[in-house]
Amino acid sequence: MLTIYNNLTRQKEIFKPINGNKVGMYVCGVTTYDFCHIGHGRTFVSFDVISRYLRFRGYDLTFVRNITDIDDKIITRSNENGEAFDTLTERFIGEMHQDFYALGMLPPDYEPRATEHIDGIIEIIEKLIANDAAYIVGDGDVYYRVSAFDNYCCLSKQDVEQLKSGARVDIDQNKEDSLDFALWKSVKPGEPFWSSPWGDGRPGWHIECSAMSMSQLGDTFDIHGGGSDLQFPHHDNEIAQSEAATGKQYAKTWIHTGMVQVDKEKMSKSLNNFFTIRDVLEQYDSESVRLFLVNAHYRSQLNYSTDNIDAAAGALERFYTALRGLDIPKLCTEEGVDYEAKFIAAMDDDFNTPGAIAVLFELVKEINQLKSSDPTKASELGARLKHLALPLGLLQQDPEQWLQADKGDDDGLSSEAIDALILERNEARTNKNWARGDEIRDQLTAEGILLEDTAAGTSWRRN
């Protein structure tokens, strides 16, 4: 049975959907004012794997991943750029989609935007005011009253009294409590705004996710996810405002991904070790980056380094080399069902991708042993390998194309040039010009091209 580590209870739990086989999952998405970084890649590839695996196991999943297209950072950046906020966000939504597609992510079922849910946001705030869980101050600012929710910080397990004692003195002296947070912000000069019962303004960040998640999945849903940095205050505030508005549990299971470090230091622009997804994909092929991202358990910290991505690329080369030359059937036979059972056992244990990948390596070992002695069975196991790699978003490319693809080195030999040299080498060998044949092999080796001579001819791959 599938077990998931629930950050709300701090333990693994058997996963039991609220409504039979149907699963609703909401993941906090990107605030679209800049290019996505490798930390975004880690989080959203992790949830791409989770969504793929839930469907692999037969769940009827509705996957919602929002877009934050209005908040303080967006307004600041749009003013710095001298462009309309919606022009800025539309541009970076397109860039985000391009990056996520490059990393092999499937689109979510729904991708709501905050600006499309202003009416729903206002409706929730009205309920909170009616329930005495929110109050209006000043020119129309609305704050959530933290003291009205007894279980505040139930997710992050923060000590509320310590938070209060450590809180800075807020500029807005009208707040009742230093921990109270904005649900609606009154309009300021030069800012976008919408009409509300309290005056023109815009929503606070936290209330946006409550409105978007509940509009798609209902008052209570199965899984809520995001990066571990969102637990406090964002997710704690989501729980407080949602449950105060509905009187129901907000989300049953909370999943959070670990942070990315760079050479064992926190990724930070101030440390000059900040990498966008595009930075990384300029140096490495996308599937190697994806394998690097899923090769660690989603809850662990992930150390970004060239050595670790090189190791992932090498592992991927082993997988595709094993698949190379197999006559893979479109559907799996009975071969390899024991590997599938072991794969499922690993993934059912809180989406243990390192354990699942270890099973794939076992499968590769047997394929390589059988290639010459029993090519039919090897090919059937190849079908199983591709079938099991699909929930991880791996090994769906043509092996020959992947092995021969130029993976980031624009100065390398083209495929056409390599084929021409191999043809010349074969002709030299036919004419017993061994010296020229060896010279061409050495030239290709220096270019990172590995030749494999078999009875069927010469094949090659990039090293």
Number of C-alpha atoms within 10 A of each C-alpha: 12 18 16 21 20 21 20 17 14 12 10 14 16 14 18 17 16 13 10 9 11 14 21 23 24 28 25 22 21 19 20 24 24 18 20 22 18 24 23 21 21 25 26 25 24 27 25 22 21 20 21 19 21 19 15 15 13 10 17 14 16 17 22 23 26 22 22 22 26 24 19 11 14 21 22 14 16 19 14 9 11 10 12 15 21 18 10 20 22 14 14 20 21 12 17 20 14 12 21 19 13 16 23 16 20 14 14 17 11 14 17 21 18 22 18 12 17 19 14 18 25 22 14 21 26 19 17 23 17 12 14 14 21 24 22 17 15 11 13 18 23 24 26 29 23 23 13 15 15 10 15 19 21 18 20 17 16 14 11 14 9 9 12 12 9 10 12 10 8 11 7 10 11 12 21 15 16 17 19 17 20 20 25 25 19 21 18 11 6 8 16 15 17 14 14 19 8 17 16 18 20 25 26 20 22 20 26 28 28 23 25 28 25 17 14 18 17 13 19 18 22 20 20 22 24 23 21 17 13 15 23 16 16 15 25 20 23 22 23 24 29 25 20 25 22 15 10 12 14 24 24 18 21 23 21 23 23 20 21 22 19 17 15 12 12 15 21 12 9 7 10 8 14 16 18 16 22 18 12 17 19 13 13 19 19 22 22 22 24 24 24 23 28 23 20 20 18 27 19 12 14 24 20 22 14 14 10 17 21 15 15 21 23 13 17 20 19 17 23 21 18 23 26 19 13 20 15 20 14 9 10 18 13 10 16 19 13 10 19 19 11 16 21 22 17 20 24 21 19 22 24 21 25 16 19 24 22 15 21 21 15 12 21 22 14 16 24 16 13 16 18 10 10 11 18 16 20 27 24 22 28 28 23 25 27 20 19 23 17 16 19 24 22 20 20 13 12 11 20 16 12 21 20 18 14 18 19 14 10 9 8 15 16 13 15 9 11 19 15 12 17 20 13 15 22 19 14 17 15 11 10 11 13 14 12 16 21 14 12 19 18 14 13 19 14 10 15 14 19 17 16 10 10 8 5 6 8 14 14 18 21 20 15
